[in-house]
Structure formats: C-alpha cells, structure tokens
Amino acid sequence: MSENQNRMTTIEVDTAFLKSKRGILKVAEMVTLFVALVCFAAASRPKYITATVLEFVITSLLLLLYVFKLNKRLTFFFWPLIDVFNSAFAAVYFIVLSLLALTTYTVTGTLVGGIVGLLSAGLLCVDCFMLFKNITFNKPRSEIQRQDNQ
C-alpha cells in the first residue's frame, strides 16, 4: 500500500501561464467563443453552434494542457506546433463562418455572433502569430518551452 502512495504523481498547476500573454490570449479566445456560442444559440443556428462548440472545446483542452503542464509529460507530440495548426485553421474557418453569418443573418443573434466570431478569428490569428514566432526547429525543446511561458 505504501508503494502505491509513493508512486502517485502530482499534477502541477502553472498559474504563471494564466498571467502570461499566451494565457491571457487563450482565456480571451474562450470568452469570445463562448459569447459567439450564446449568440448563435439564441438565434437557433445549429451549424454555427456546432463549429463554435468544437473550437471552444479544443481551446479549453489546450488551455488545460498548458495550465496543468501536461505538455511536458506528453512529449510524443510537439504541442506548440499543434496549437499553431489549430489556431491557423480555426482562424480561417471562423473568418468564413462569421462572414457567412453576417451576410445571411435574419436574427440579431446571428449578426452579433458573426461580429464576435470575427473578433475570435482575430484573436486566433494573433495566437497563431505569437506561437509561430516562438517556434524554431533549430533549438532544443527545453528552450522553446521556456520561451512559450514568457
């Protein structure tokens, strides 16, 4: 029984990440995605709701990954690159989705959701740029992870 207690691992919580530029940006992305989700839900637009929920869940999982420092335990992926791809594809997708919502709106909720969706796309573009700026393939991972926390 004492061996089991010794083998238990503790999960570290990185509160400094939430105060960093990237942490604040991730939280801002989640807030704007949630507001867009509420607006699309109020307008009863299932296609827009689905896309917004999907990106909200992915962003939440990435935020939890960084807050609990799981990216340092799960080293079989290069997490910053996955985050860049997610931000880039989501930004393009939300630009298209939001423009579609803005041009075809019949309910005010769709209009506001489209505007907030464009704001989310802008935040995703900034996130993609910040991450891509820090990624270099000539540095060891430890140096890249130190830069990510700044």
C-alpha positions, 0 to 999 in steps of 0.5 A: 500500500505504501508503494502505491502512495509513493508512486502517485504523481502530482499534477502541477498547476502553472498559474504563471501561464494564466498571467502570461500573454499566451494565457491571457490570449487563450482565456480571451479566445474562450470568452469570445467563443463562448459569447459567439456560442450564446449568440448563435444559440439564441438565434437557433443556428445549429451549424454555427453552434456546432463549429463554435462548440468544437473550437471552444472545446479544443481551446479549453483542452489546450488551455488545460494542457498548458495550465496543468503542464501536461505538455511536458509529460506528453512529449510524443507530440510537439504541442506548440506546433499543434496549437499553431495548426489549430489556431491557423485553421480555426482562424480561417474557418471562423473568418468564413463562418462569421462572414457567412453569418453576417451576410445571411443573418435574419436574427440579431443573434446571428449578426452579433455572433458573426461580429464576435466570431470575427473578433475570435478569428482575430484573436486566433490569428494573433495566437497563431502569430505569437506561437509561430514566432516562438517556434524554431526547429533549430533549438532544443525543446527545453528552450522553446518551452521556456520561451512559450511561458514568457 
